[in-house]
Amino acid sequence: MIITVAGGKGGTGKSMIATSLAFVFAKTKKTFLIDVDVECPNDHLLLNIERQKVETFCQNLALI
């Protein structure tokens, strides 16, 4: 099962819903929570866990 929580506006509770769902599902199933917010990923703050750096990723941006 894949559940996606998305929206365009900030401050509407997307992270709270996503972390709450992940917390509940993780009690009985193998669960992955992926925070793909490029500006301010904060799921780790809501779950009170320390992030681990796995890899540095760089992407070139087009100049307009």
mmCIF file of the N, C-alpha and C atoms, coordinates in Angstrom:
data_MODEL
# 
_entry.id   MODEL 
# 
loop_
_atom_site.group_PDB 
_atom_site.id 
_atom_site.type_symbol 
_atom_site.label_atom_id 
_atom_site.label_alt_id 
_atom_site.label_comp_id 
_atom_site.label_asym_id 
_atom_site.label_entity_id 
_atom_site.label_seq_id 
_atom_site.pdbx_PDB_ins_code 
_atom_site.Cartn_x 
_atom_site.Cartn_y 
_atom_site.Cartn_z 
_atom_site.occupancy 
_atom_site.B_iso_or_equiv 
_atom_site.pdbx_formal_charge 
_atom_site.auth_seq_id 
_atom_site.auth_comp_id 
_atom_site.auth_asym_id 
_atom_site.auth_atom_id 
_atom_site.pdbx_PDB_model_num 
ATOM 1   N N  . MET A 1 1  ? 0.855  -1.169 0.000   1.00 0.00 ? 1  MET A N  1 
ATOM 2   C CA . MET A 1 1  ? 0.000  0.000  0.000   1.00 0.00 ? 1  MET A CA 1 
ATOM 3   C C  . MET A 1 1  ? 0.904  1.236  0.000   1.00 0.00 ? 1  MET A C  1 
ATOM 4   N N  . ILE A 1 2  ? 0.574  2.220  -0.804  1.00 0.00 ? 2  ILE A N  1 
ATOM 5   C CA . ILE A 1 2  ? 1.284  3.491  -0.847  1.00 0.00 ? 2  ILE A CA 1 
ATOM 6   C C  . ILE A 1 2  ? 0.284  4.590  -0.550  1.00 0.00 ? 2  ILE A C  1 
ATOM 7   N N  . ILE A 1 3  ? 0.627  5.440  0.405   1.00 0.00 ? 3  ILE A N  1 
ATOM 8   C CA . ILE A 1 3  ? -0.209 6.591  0.740   1.00 0.00 ? 3  ILE A CA 1 
ATOM 9   C C  . ILE A 1 3  ? 0.630  7.836  0.510   1.00 0.00 ? 3  ILE A C  1 
ATOM 10  N N  . THR A 1 4  ? 0.087  8.796  -0.207  1.00 0.00 ? 4  THR A N  1 
ATOM 11  C CA . THR A 1 4  ? 0.782  10.051 -0.476  1.00 0.00 ? 4  THR A CA 1 
ATOM 12  C C  . THR A 1 4  ? -0.001 11.197 0.147   1.00 0.00 ? 4  THR A C  1 
ATOM 13  N N  . VAL A 1 5  ? 0.709  12.051 0.871   1.00 0.00 ? 5  VAL A N  1 
ATOM 14  C CA . VAL A 1 5  ? 0.102  13.248 1.439   1.00 0.00 ? 5  VAL A CA 1 
ATOM 15  C C  . VAL A 1 5  ? 0.773  14.428 0.753   1.00 0.00 ? 5  VAL A C  1 
ATOM 16  N N  . ALA A 1 6  ? 0.005  15.199 -0.025  1.00 0.00 ? 6  ALA A N  1 
ATOM 17  C CA . ALA A 1 6  ? 0.594  16.275 -0.810  1.00 0.00 ? 6  ALA A CA 1 
ATOM 18  C C  . ALA A 1 6  ? -0.338 17.476 -0.864  1.00 0.00 ? 6  ALA A C  1 
ATOM 19  N N  . GLY A 1 7  ? 0.240  18.608 -1.189  1.00 0.00 ? 7  GLY A N  1 
ATOM 20  C CA . GLY A 1 7  ? -0.527 19.829 -1.353  1.00 0.00 ? 7  GLY A CA 1 
ATOM 21  C C  . GLY A 1 7  ? 0.412  20.968 -1.678  1.00 0.00 ? 7  GLY A C  1 
ATOM 22  N N  . GLY A 1 8  ? -0.111 22.033 -2.216  1.00 0.00 ? 8  GLY A N  1 
ATOM 23  C CA . GLY A 1 8  ? 0.720  23.135 -2.647  1.00 0.00 ? 8  GLY A CA 1 
ATOM 24  C C  . GLY A 1 8  ? 0.966  24.204 -1.605  1.00 0.00 ? 8  GLY A C  1 
ATOM 25  N N  . LYS A 1 9  ? 0.113  24.314 -0.623  1.00 0.00 ? 9  LYS A N  1 
ATOM 26  C CA . LYS A 1 9  ? 0.229  25.382 0.364   1.00 0.00 ? 9  LYS A CA 1 
ATOM 27  C C  . LYS A 1 9  ? 0.910  24.881 1.626   1.00 0.00 ? 9  LYS A C  1 
ATOM 28  N N  . GLY A 1 10 ? 1.782  25.698 2.178   1.00 0.00 ? 10 GLY A N  1 
ATOM 29  C CA . GLY A 1 10 ? 2.447  25.341 3.423   1.00 0.00 ? 10 GLY A CA 1 
ATOM 30  C C  . GLY A 1 10 ? 1.569  25.601 4.637   1.00 0.00 ? 10 GLY A C  1 
ATOM 31  N N  . GLY A 1 11 ? 1.856  24.900 5.723   1.00 0.00 ? 11 GLY A N  1 
ATOM 32  C CA . GLY A 1 11 ? 1.164  25.152 6.975   1.00 0.00 ? 11 GLY A CA 1 
ATOM 33  C C  . GLY A 1 11 ? -0.226 24.559 7.087   1.00 0.00 ? 11 GLY A C  1 
ATOM 34  N N  . THR A 1 12 ? -0.542 23.571 6.249   1.00 0.00 ? 12 THR A N  1 
ATOM 35  C CA . THR A 1 12 ? -1.886 22.995 6.290   1.00 0.00 ? 12 THR A CA 1 
ATOM 36  C C  . THR A 1 12 ? -1.957 21.676 7.046   1.00 0.00 ? 12 THR A C  1 
ATOM 37  N N  . GLY A 1 13 ? -0.814 21.182 7.543   1.00 0.00 ? 13 GLY A N  1 
ATOM 38  C CA . GLY A 1 13 ? -0.823 19.960 8.340   1.00 0.00 ? 13 GLY A CA 1 
ATOM 39  C C  . GLY A 1 13 ? -0.409 18.702 7.604   1.00 0.00 ? 13 GLY A C  1 
ATOM 40  N N  . LYS A 1 14 ? 0.196  18.842 6.421   1.00 0.00 ? 14 LYS A N  1 
ATOM 41  C CA . LYS A 1 14 ? 0.600  17.665 5.650   1.00 0.00 ? 14 LYS A CA 1 
ATOM 42  C C  . LYS A 1 14 ? 1.607  16.812 6.417   1.00 0.00 ? 14 LYS A C  1 
ATOM 43  N N  . SER A 1 15 ? 2.606  17.453 7.008   1.00 0.00 ? 15 SER A N  1 
ATOM 44  C CA . SER A 1 15 ? 3.627  16.705 7.744   1.00 0.00 ? 15 SER A CA 1 
ATOM 45  C C  . SER A 1 15 ? 3.030  16.024 8.978   1.00 0.00 ? 15 SER A C  1 
ATOM 46  N N  . MET A 1 16 ? 2.116  16.699 9.644   1.00 0.00 ? 16 MET A N  1 
ATOM 47  C CA . MET A 1 16 ? 1.478  16.113 10.828  1.00 0.00 ? 16 MET A CA 1 
ATOM 48  C C  . MET A 1 16 ? 0.669  14.876 10.449  1.00 0.00 ? 16 MET A C  1 
ATOM 49  N N  . ILE A 1 17 ? -0.077 14.949 9.365   1.00 0.00 ? 17 ILE A N  1 
ATOM 50  C CA . ILE A 1 17 ? -0.862 13.803 8.903   1.00 0.00 ? 17 ILE A CA 1 
ATOM 51  C C  . ILE A 1 17 ? 0.066  12.659 8.486   1.00 0.00 ? 17 ILE A C  1 
ATOM 52  N N  . ALA A 1 18 ? 1.101  12.980 7.694   1.00 0.00 ? 18 ALA A N  1 
ATOM 53  C CA . ALA A 1 18 ? 2.014  11.953 7.194   1.00 0.00 ? 18 ALA A CA 1 
ATOM 54  C C  . ALA A 1 18 ? 2.746  11.250 8.329   1.00 0.00 ? 18 ALA A C  1 
ATOM 55  N N  . THR A 1 19 ? 3.265  12.013 9.291   1.00 0.00 ? 19 THR A N  1 
ATOM 56  C CA . THR A 1 19 ? 3.996  11.386 10.398  1.00 0.00 ? 19 THR A CA 1 
ATOM 57  C C  . THR A 1 19 ? 3.057  10.605 11.312  1.00 0.00 ? 19 THR A C  1 
ATOM 58  N N  . SER A 1 20 ? 1.857  11.100 11.499  1.00 0.00 ? 20 SER A N  1 
ATOM 59  C CA . SER A 1 20 ? 0.886  10.370 12.331  1.00 0.00 ? 20 SER A CA 1 
ATOM 60  C C  . SER A 1 20 ? 0.512  9.037  11.700  1.00 0.00 ? 20 SER A C  1 
ATOM 61  N N  . LEU A 1 21 ? 0.251  9.045  10.394  1.00 0.00 ? 21 LEU A N  1 
ATOM 62  C CA . LEU A 1 21 ? -0.058 7.797  9.693   1.00 0.00 ? 21 LEU A CA 1 
ATOM 63  C C  . LEU A 1 21 ? 1.117  6.821  9.764   1.00 0.00 ? 21 LEU A C  1 
ATOM 64  N N  . ALA A 1 22 ? 2.321  7.325  9.515   1.00 0.00 ? 22 ALA A N  1 
ATOM 65  C CA . ALA A 1 22 ? 3.506  6.468  9.551   1.00 0.00 ? 22 ALA A CA 1 
ATOM 66  C C  . ALA A 1 22 ? 3.707  5.869  10.943  1.00 0.00 ? 22 ALA A C  1 
ATOM 67  N N  . PHE A 1 23 ? 3.495  6.666  11.966  1.00 0.00 ? 23 PHE A N  1 
ATOM 68  C CA . PHE A 1 23 ? 3.652  6.194  13.342  1.00 0.00 ? 23 PHE A CA 1 
ATOM 69  C C  . PHE A 1 23 ? 2.686  5.047  13.650  1.00 0.00 ? 23 PHE A C  1 
ATOM 70  N N  . VAL A 1 24 ? 1.438  5.218  13.248  1.00 0.00 ? 24 VAL A N  1 
ATOM 71  C CA . VAL A 1 24 ? 0.421  4.186  13.503  1.00 0.00 ? 24 VAL A CA 1 
ATOM 72  C C  . VAL A 1 24 ? 0.711  2.923  12.696  1.00 0.00 ? 24 VAL A C  1 
ATOM 73  N N  . PHE A 1 25 ? 1.012  3.075  11.398  1.00 0.00 ? 25 PHE A N  1 
ATOM 74  C CA . PHE A 1 25 ? 1.284  1.909  10.562  1.00 0.00 ? 25 PHE A CA 1 
ATOM 75  C C  . PHE A 1 25 ? 2.536  1.163  10.995  1.00 0.00 ? 25 PHE A C  1 
ATOM 76  N N  . ALA A 1 26 ? 3.542  1.879  11.487  1.00 0.00 ? 26 ALA A N  1 
ATOM 77  C CA . ALA A 1 26 ? 4.811  1.252  11.882  1.00 0.00 ? 26 ALA A CA 1 
ATOM 78  C C  . ALA A 1 26 ? 4.647  0.322  13.078  1.00 0.00 ? 26 ALA A C  1 
ATOM 79  N N  . LYS A 1 27 ? 3.568  0.451  13.792  1.00 0.00 ? 27 LYS A N  1 
ATOM 80  C CA . LYS A 1 27 ? 3.325  -0.446 14.932  1.00 0.00 ? 27 LYS A CA 1 
ATOM 81  C C  . LYS A 1 27 ? 3.050  -1.875 14.480  1.00 0.00 ? 27 LYS A C  1 
ATOM 82  N N  . THR A 1 28 ? 2.534  -2.052 13.261  1.00 0.00 ? 28 THR A N  1 
ATOM 83  C CA . THR A 1 28 ? 2.170  -3.394 12.809  1.00 0.00 ? 28 THR A CA 1 
ATOM 84  C C  . THR A 1 28 ? 2.754  -3.786 11.454  1.00 0.00 ? 28 THR A C  1 
ATOM 85  N N  . LYS A 1 29 ? 3.316  -2.816 10.706  1.00 0.00 ? 29 LYS A N  1 
ATOM 86  C CA . LYS A 1 29 ? 3.818  -3.111 9.360   1.00 0.00 ? 29 LYS A CA 1 
ATOM 87  C C  . LYS A 1 29 ? 5.154  -2.412 9.132   1.00 0.00 ? 29 LYS A C  1 
ATOM 88  N N  . LYS A 1 30 ? 5.944  -2.966 8.214   1.00 0.00 ? 30 LYS A N  1 
ATOM 89  C CA . LYS A 1 30 ? 7.164  -2.293 7.798   1.00 0.00 ? 30 LYS A CA 1 
ATOM 90  C C  . LYS A 1 30 ? 6.752  -1.009 7.081   1.00 0.00 ? 30 LYS A C  1 
ATOM 91  N N  . THR A 1 31 ? 7.260  0.130  7.529   1.00 0.00 ? 31 THR A N  1 
ATOM 92  C CA . THR A 1 31 ? 6.782  1.417  7.060   1.00 0.00 ? 31 THR A CA 1 
ATOM 93  C C  . THR A 1 31 ? 7.946  2.324  6.673   1.00 0.00 ? 31 THR A C  1 
ATOM 94  N N  . PHE A 1 32 ? 7.814  2.997  5.537   1.00 0.00 ? 32 PHE A N  1 
ATOM 95  C CA . PHE A 1 32 ? 8.786  3.994  5.102   1.00 0.00 ? 32 PHE A CA 1 
ATOM 96  C C  . PHE A 1 32 ? 8.092  5.340  5.045   1.00 0.00 ? 32 PHE A C  1 
ATOM 97  N N  . LEU A 1 33 ? 8.693  6.329  5.664   1.00 0.00 ? 33 LEU A N  1 
ATOM 98  C CA . LEU A 1 33 ? 8.203  7.701  5.583   1.00 0.00 ? 33 LEU A CA 1 
ATOM 99  C C  . LEU A 1 33 ? 9.277  8.498  4.853   1.00 0.00 ? 33 LEU A C  1 
ATOM 100 N N  . ILE A 1 34 ? 8.926  9.079  3.726   1.00 0.00 ? 34 ILE A N  1 
ATOM 101 C CA . ILE A 1 34 ? 9.886  9.832  2.920   1.00 0.00 ? 34 ILE A CA 1 
ATOM 102 C C  . ILE A 1 34 ? 9.399  11.270 2.842   1.00 0.00 ? 34 ILE A C  1 
ATOM 103 N N  . ASP A 1 35 ? 10.173 12.180 3.411   1.00 0.00 ? 35 ASP A N  1 
ATOM 104 C CA . ASP A 1 35 ? 9.846  13.606 3.392   1.00 0.00 ? 35 ASP A CA 1 
ATOM 105 C C  . ASP A 1 35 ? 10.572 14.237 2.208   1.00 0.00 ? 35 ASP A C  1 
ATOM 106 N N  . VAL A 1 36 ? 9.850  14.569 1.164   1.00 0.00 ? 36 VAL A N  1 
ATOM 107 C CA . VAL A 1 36 ? 10.469 15.114 -0.045  1.00 0.00 ? 36 VAL A CA 1 
ATOM 108 C C  . VAL A 1 36 ? 10.253 16.626 -0.175  1.00 0.00 ? 36 VAL A C  1 
ATOM 109 N N  . ASP A 1 37 ? 10.020 17.286 0.933   1.00 0.00 ? 37 ASP A N  1 
ATOM 110 C CA . ASP A 1 37 ? 9.906  18.739 0.935   1.00 0.00 ? 37 ASP A CA 1 
ATOM 111 C C  . ASP A 1 37 ? 11.303 19.320 0.713   1.00 0.00 ? 37 ASP A C  1 
ATOM 112 N N  . VAL A 1 38 ? 11.530 19.947 -0.445  1.00 0.00 ? 38 VAL A N  1 
ATOM 113 C CA . VAL A 1 38 ? 12.868 20.432 -0.780  1.00 0.00 ? 38 VAL A CA 1 
ATOM 114 C C  . VAL A 1 38 ? 13.231 21.715 -0.036  1.00 0.00 ? 38 VAL A C  1 
ATOM 115 N N  . GLU A 1 39 ? 12.258 22.449 0.446   1.00 0.00 ? 39 GLU A N  1 
ATOM 116 C CA . GLU A 1 39 ? 12.551 23.702 1.134   1.00 0.00 ? 39 GLU A CA 1 
ATOM 117 C C  . GLU A 1 39 ? 12.714 23.534 2.635   1.00 0.00 ? 39 GLU A C  1 
ATOM 118 N N  . CYS A 1 40 ? 11.886 22.729 3.244   1.00 0.00 ? 40 CYS A N  1 
ATOM 119 C CA . CYS A 1 40 ? 11.944 22.603 4.702   1.00 0.00 ? 40 CYS A CA 1 
ATOM 120 C C  . CYS A 1 40 ? 11.437 21.230 5.157   1.00 0.00 ? 40 CYS A C  1 
ATOM 121 N N  . PRO A 1 41 ? 12.215 20.169 4.923   1.00 0.00 ? 41 PRO A N  1 
ATOM 122 C CA . PRO A 1 41 ? 11.781 18.860 5.411   1.00 0.00 ? 41 PRO A CA 1 
ATOM 123 C C  . PRO A 1 41 ? 11.841 18.835 6.941   1.00 0.00 ? 41 PRO A C  1 
ATOM 124 N N  . ASN A 1 42 ? 10.749 18.473 7.581   1.00 0.00 ? 42 ASN A N  1 
ATOM 125 C CA . ASN A 1 42 ? 10.726 18.533 9.046   1.00 0.00 ? 42 ASN A CA 1 
ATOM 126 C C  . ASN A 1 42 ? 10.058 17.341 9.719   1.00 0.00 ? 42 ASN A C  1 
ATOM 127 N N  . ASP A 1 43 ? 9.821  16.270 8.986   1.00 0.00 ? 43 ASP A N  1 
ATOM 128 C CA . ASP A 1 43 ? 9.192  15.098 9.603   1.00 0.00 ? 43 ASP A CA 1 
ATOM 129 C C  . ASP A 1 43 ? 10.019 14.576 10.773  1.00 0.00 ? 43 ASP A C  1 
ATOM 130 N N  . HIS A 1 44 ? 11.342 14.666 10.666  1.00 0.00 ? 44 HIS A N  1 
ATOM 131 C CA . HIS A 1 44 ? 12.210 14.193 11.750  1.00 0.00 ? 44 HIS A CA 1 
ATOM 132 C C  . HIS A 1 44 ? 11.969 14.981 13.040  1.00 0.00 ? 44 HIS A C  1 
ATOM 133 N N  . LEU A 1 45 ? 11.615 16.253 12.913  1.00 0.00 ? 45 LEU A N  1 
ATOM 134 C CA . LEU A 1 45 ? 11.335 17.058 14.102  1.00 0.00 ? 45 LEU A CA 1 
ATOM 135 C C  . LEU A 1 45 ? 10.050 16.603 14.784  1.00 0.00 ? 45 LEU A C  1 
ATOM 136 N N  . LEU A 1 46 ? 9.034  16.313 13.977  1.00 0.00 ? 46 LEU A N  1 
ATOM 137 C CA . LEU A 1 46 ? 7.756  15.872 14.536  1.00 0.00 ? 46 LEU A CA 1 
ATOM 138 C C  . LEU A 1 46 ? 7.868  14.509 15.210  1.00 0.00 ? 46 LEU A C  1 
ATOM 139 N N  . LEU A 1 47 ? 8.781  13.662 14.706  1.00 0.00 ? 47 LEU A N  1 
ATOM 140 C CA . LEU A 1 47 ? 8.955  12.326 15.279  1.00 0.00 ? 47 LEU A CA 1 
ATOM 141 C C  . LEU A 1 47 ? 10.077 12.279 16.326  1.00 0.00 ? 47 LEU A C  1 
ATOM 142 N N  . ASN A 1 48 ? 10.732 13.424 16.538  1.00 0.00 ? 48 ASN A N  1 
ATOM 143 C CA . ASN A 1 48 ? 11.808 13.530 17.526  1.00 0.00 ? 48 ASN A CA 1 
ATOM 144 C C  . ASN A 1 48 ? 12.917 12.501 17.266  1.00 0.00 ? 48 ASN A C  1 
ATOM 145 N N  . ILE A 1 49 ? 13.374 12.437 16.019  1.00 0.00 ? 49 ILE A N  1 
ATOM 146 C CA . ILE A 1 49 ? 14.476 11.540 15.665  1.00 0.00 ? 49 ILE A CA 1 
ATOM 147 C C  . ILE A 1 49 ? 15.607 12.342 15.031  1.00 0.00 ? 49 ILE A C  1 
ATOM 148 N N  . GLU A 1 50 ? 16.816 11.823 15.130  1.00 0.00 ? 50 GLU A N  1 
ATOM 149 C CA . GLU A 1 50 ? 17.968 12.484 14.547  1.00 0.00 ? 50 GLU A CA 1 
ATOM 150 C C  . GLU A 1 50 ? 18.214 11.937 13.154  1.00 0.00 ? 50 GLU A C  1 
ATOM 151 N N  . ARG A 1 51 ? 18.393 12.842 12.206  1.00 0.00 ? 51 ARG A N  1 
ATOM 152 C CA . ARG A 1 51 ? 18.629 12.426 10.827  1.00 0.00 ? 51 ARG A CA 1 
ATOM 153 C C  . ARG A 1 51 ? 20.058 11.911 10.666  1.00 0.00 ? 51 ARG A C  1 
ATOM 154 N N  . GLN A 1 52 ? 20.228 11.001 9.705   1.00 0.00 ? 52 GLN A N  1 
ATOM 155 C CA . GLN A 1 52 ? 21.542 10.489 9.356   1.00 0.00 ? 52 GLN A CA 1 
ATOM 156 C C  . GLN A 1 52 ? 21.808 10.841 7.899   1.00 0.00 ? 52 GLN A C  1 
ATOM 157 N N  . LYS A 1 53 ? 22.972 11.424 7.636   1.00 0.00 ? 53 LYS A N  1 
ATOM 158 C CA . LYS A 1 53 ? 23.329 11.764 6.259   1.00 0.00 ? 53 LYS A CA 1 
ATOM 159 C C  . LYS A 1 53 ? 23.747 10.491 5.541   1.00 0.00 ? 53 LYS A C  1 
ATOM 160 N N  . VAL A 1 54 ? 23.078 10.199 4.443   1.00 0.00 ? 54 VAL A N  1 
ATOM 161 C CA . VAL A 1 54 ? 23.374 9.004  3.665   1.00 0.00 ? 54 VAL A CA 1 
ATOM 162 C C  . VAL A 1 54 ? 24.200 9.369  2.442   1.00 0.00 ? 54 VAL A C  1 
ATOM 163 N N  . GLU A 1 55 ? 23.801 10.439 1.768   1.00 0.00 ? 55 GLU A N  1 
ATOM 164 C CA . GLU A 1 55 ? 24.445 10.805 0.515   1.00 0.00 ? 55 GLU A CA 1 
ATOM 165 C C  . GLU A 1 55 ? 24.167 12.273 0.214   1.00 0.00 ? 55 GLU A C  1 
ATOM 166 N N  . THR A 1 56 ? 25.135 12.938 -0.396  1.00 0.00 ? 56 THR A N  1 
ATOM 167 C CA . THR A 1 56 ? 24.923 14.298 -0.851  1.00 0.00 ? 56 THR A CA 1 
ATOM 168 C C  . THR A 1 56 ? 24.450 14.262 -2.291  1.00 0.00 ? 56 THR A C  1 
ATOM 169 N N  . PHE A 1 57 ? 23.397 15.011 -2.564  1.00 0.00 ? 57 PHE A N  1 
ATOM 170 C CA . PHE A 1 57 ? 22.816 15.032 -3.910  1.00 0.00 ? 57 PHE A CA 1 
ATOM 171 C C  . PHE A 1 57 ? 22.848 16.462 -4.414  1.00 0.00 ? 57 PHE A C  1 
ATOM 172 N N  . CYS A 1 58 ? 23.375 16.666 -5.613  1.00 0.00 ? 58 CYS A N  1 
ATOM 173 C CA . CYS A 1 58 ? 23.410 18.002 -6.225  1.00 0.00 ? 58 CYS A CA 1 
ATOM 174 C C  . CYS A 1 58 ? 22.690 17.953 -7.560  1.00 0.00 ? 58 CYS A C  1 
ATOM 175 N N  . GLN A 1 59 ? 21.955 19.001 -7.833  1.00 0.00 ? 59 GLN A N  1 
ATOM 176 C CA . GLN A 1 59 ? 21.227 19.102 -9.089  1.00 0.00 ? 59 GLN A CA 1 
ATOM 177 C C  . GLN A 1 59 ? 21.500 20.476 -9.682  1.00 0.00 ? 59 GLN A C  1 
ATOM 178 N N  . ASN A 1 60 ? 21.933 20.510 -10.924 1.00 0.00 ? 60 ASN A N  1 
ATOM 179 C CA . ASN A 1 60 ? 22.145 21.788 -11.601 1.00 0.00 ? 60 ASN A CA 1 
ATOM 180 C C  . ASN A 1 60 ? 20.808 22.436 -11.923 1.00 0.00 ? 60 ASN A C  1 
ATOM 181 N N  . LEU A 1 61 ? 20.747 23.733 -11.740 1.00 0.00 ? 61 LEU A N  1 
ATOM 182 C CA . LEU A 1 61 ? 19.529 24.478 -12.042 1.00 0.00 ? 61 LEU A CA 1 
ATOM 183 C C  . LEU A 1 61 ? 19.742 25.297 -13.301 1.00 0.00 ? 61 LEU A C  1 
ATOM 184 N N  . ALA A 1 62 ? 18.733 25.393 -14.118 1.00 0.00 ? 62 ALA A N  1 
ATOM 185 C CA . ALA A 1 62 ? 18.814 26.185 -15.343 1.00 0.00 ? 62 ALA A CA 1 
ATOM 186 C C  . ALA A 1 62 ? 18.730 27.662 -14.998 1.00 0.00 ? 62 ALA A C  1 
ATOM 187 N N  . LEU A 1 63 ? 19.552 28.471 -15.649 1.00 0.00 ? 63 LEU A N  1 
ATOM 188 C CA . LEU A 1 63 ? 19.474 29.919 -15.488 1.00 0.00 ? 63 LEU A CA 1 
ATOM 189 C C  . LEU A 1 63 ? 18.490 30.456 -16.511 1.00 0.00 ? 63 LEU A C  1 
ATOM 190 N N  . ILE A 1 64 ? 17.565 31.266 -16.026 1.00 0.00 ? 64 ILE A N  1 
ATOM 191 C CA . ILE A 1 64 ? 16.541 31.832 -16.923 1.00 0.00 ? 64 ILE A CA 1 
ATOM 192 C C  . ILE A 1 64 ? 16.725 33.324 -17.007 1.00 0.00 ? 64 ILE A C  1 
# 
